[in-house]
């Protein structure tokens, strides 16, 4: 059963066709990876799926809800969360305050009220659990801007999880992480998936992709190239030529 369905999505920027006739089905409960070389259109596609951009044409649905024309914040309320290549945190706020901000969609109050005393107090325990989940439980009262890069990435993940997503999309989560941090990220993605959250990850780190994903969708120059299991992707000649370059053994 597909949780997210896209058919013939197209997006142009001036004379550049960033996404051309892309159709995909993200199975409910899966870890689904989107890969491709630089300039393949991966981030543009993710922006279409999350509502940052609207497609020029095509259809897009999530759990039987039409997403076309729906802005990003409304998609979050449906159960779609995401992270970005460039980390976006409230760096002057504490880690706990950053995660609490993610719970504001579960209240009918403006975001700024979440930062008042008691504004989201009933979510404190859940926020602390999320911080512990990403290895930051002992730094809850530290300023987000004081964290090293890898921990900022994990904090962004915790904040996105505070929205209680059904579909969690991550854009290059392993970028800039060392080997130990990548291994920790891999285990967190698997644990998130076990919490009945479907995961869609855009990633260049092929070791991570091949170890975590059940399905892999490959793009090149804005068009679909191949879709299959990690093993099928590793052995597909078109993928090897366009992207993998034979770097990963089948």
N, C-alpha and C positions, 0 to 999 in steps of 0.2 A: 504494500500500500504506500502510495506517494504522499508525503507531507507537503512538499513544495513542488510545483509543476510549472515549468516555463516552456512556451512554444513560440518558436520563430521570433525571438527577441532581437531587435535591431537598435543600435544607438550610434549616431554620427556626431562628430564635433567638427563643424565646417566641412572640409572635404575628406576628413579622415573617418573611415568606418571602423569604430573601435570594437563593436560587437555586431556580428552579421549572422542572422538566422540561427541563433543558438536555441536549442531545445534540450531540456534536461528534466529528469525526474529524481528528486532526492527521496529515497525510501525512508519511511518513518522508522526511527530507532537505529539508523545507520550512522557510521562515521564516513562522510563523503568528502573526498579531496578534489580540489580544483588546481591543476598544475599547468605549467607552460612557461616558455622562455619570457624574458623581459619584453614588454610590448605586446604580449599575447592577448590582452584584454581581460585578464582575470579580475583586476580590481574594479574595472568598469562594470563587469558583470555582477560582481558583489554589490556594487553601489546600486545597480538596478534591482537586485533582489531585496536589498535592505531599504530602499526608498530614498536614498540620497539623490539618485537620478530617476527620471521616468523614461521609459523606452519610447522611441519614435514609432515603433509598431511591435506587435506581438501580444501574447497573453501571458498572464502570470497569476497563479493562485496558490493559496496557502490554506490547507485544511478546509477546502471548499469555499474559502473567502477570496473574492477577486481583489488583487492587490493593485491593479492599474489605477493610477491617480491617487492612491493612498500615500500620504507622507510618512516619513520614517518614524515619527513619534507615535503615529497610530498603529504602525506595524509592531512596535514594541508592545503595545497593549494587547495585540493579538497573540503575542508569544514569540516574537522574533527579536533576538538580541545580537549584537555584533561588537567586535573590537576593530581597531584601525591599525594600519601600518605604523603611523606616527601616534605614539601613546598620547591619549587625551585624559588627563587627570586634573582634579582640583588640587594643585600642588601646594597651596598654602593651608589646606585643610589636613586633618589627620587621616590616617588610613581608615579608621572607623567611620569618620564623617563621609569619606568618599564612598564607602560601601553603603552606608545608610541612604545616601542620595539615590542609589539605585532603586530603593523601595518606594520612591515617591509616586511611581505609577500605580501603586496599590492604595493610594489615598487621593481624595478629591481636594487636594490643596496645592498651591503653587510650589515649585521647587524650592524657592528661597525659604519657605516656612519649615522645610525639613531641617534647616540648620539652626532653628531656634531651640532653646532648652525644652526637651520633651517632645520635639516635633515628630520624631519617628522612634520614640523610646520603645514602643512595643516590638520593634524589629531589631533591637540591640542584640539579643541572644542569637538570632539568626545571622546577623552581620558578623558577630564574633566567630560563629561556626564557619562562615565562608572564609574569613581571614585565616583561621586555623587550617582549613582545607587547602589553601594555597601557600601554607608555610609561613604566614605572617601574623599569627595569633599573638606573639609576644611583642609586636611592634604597633599595636592598635592605636596608641596615642602619639606616635611619631608623625611628623609632617610627611606627606606623600613625596614632596620634593626632595627629601633627604635620602630617599631610597636609591640604591644602585639600579641601573637600567633593568636588569633581569627581574628584580622584585617589583619594580613599577609595572612591568608587563603582567606579573601575576596579580597585582592589585587591580589592574584594569579588568582582568578576567573575573575576579571576585565581584567587582561592582556590576559587571554585566549579568552575572548569575543572580544578583539580587533582584533583577526584574522577573525572575522565575520563568526563563524561556522554555518554549517547546523546541525551538530551533535556535541553535547558537552558532553564529558564523564568526570565524576568526580570520583576519587578514595578516598573513605573514607572522604568526605568533612566535616562531623560533628565530626570527631575524635578530642578530646581535647577542644571542644567548650562547653561553659556553656549553660544552658537552654535557656536563652534569645538569645544567639548567634545562637543556633539551630533553634529557631523560626524565626529569621531574615533570616537565610539561606533557610529555607523552603519557605518563601515568595519570596525570590529572585529566587529560582528555578522555582517557578510557574510563576513569571514574565518573566523569560528568555524563558520559554516554550511558553508564550503568544506572544513572539516576533518571532514566527514561527521557533524556534530552538528545534529540538528533543533532549531530555536529556536522557542520560544513566548514572545511578548513582550506584556505588558499595558502600554499606553502612552496618554498623553493628547496627546503631541506628534504631530500629524497629518502634519507634514512628514516626520518620521522614519518613521512607519508606512507612508505612501504610497510612500516611496522604498526601503524595505527588505523589506516583506512580499510574499509571493506570494498568500496568502489572508488575509482579514480576517473575523473573527467579531464581530458587533455585539450587545451586550446592552443592555437598558433595563429598569429596575425588576425585575431578577432573572430576566427571561425572554429567550430568544433573539429578536432582532429581524430580523437579516439576516446572510447569509454570502455572500461572493463575492470577486472580485478587487478590488484597490484601485480600479480604474476603475469597477467596478460599484458599489462602496460609495459613491464620491464622487457618483455620479449617482442613487442611490436616494432617492426622495422621503421615505420613512419615516426613513431614516438622517439625511438633511439636517434634517428637522423635529425629530427627537429629540436630535441631537447636534451635527452639523457646522454647522448654522445657515447654510449657504451660504457658509461662510468659505473653503472650498477650491473652486476652479473645477474642473469636470470636464475 
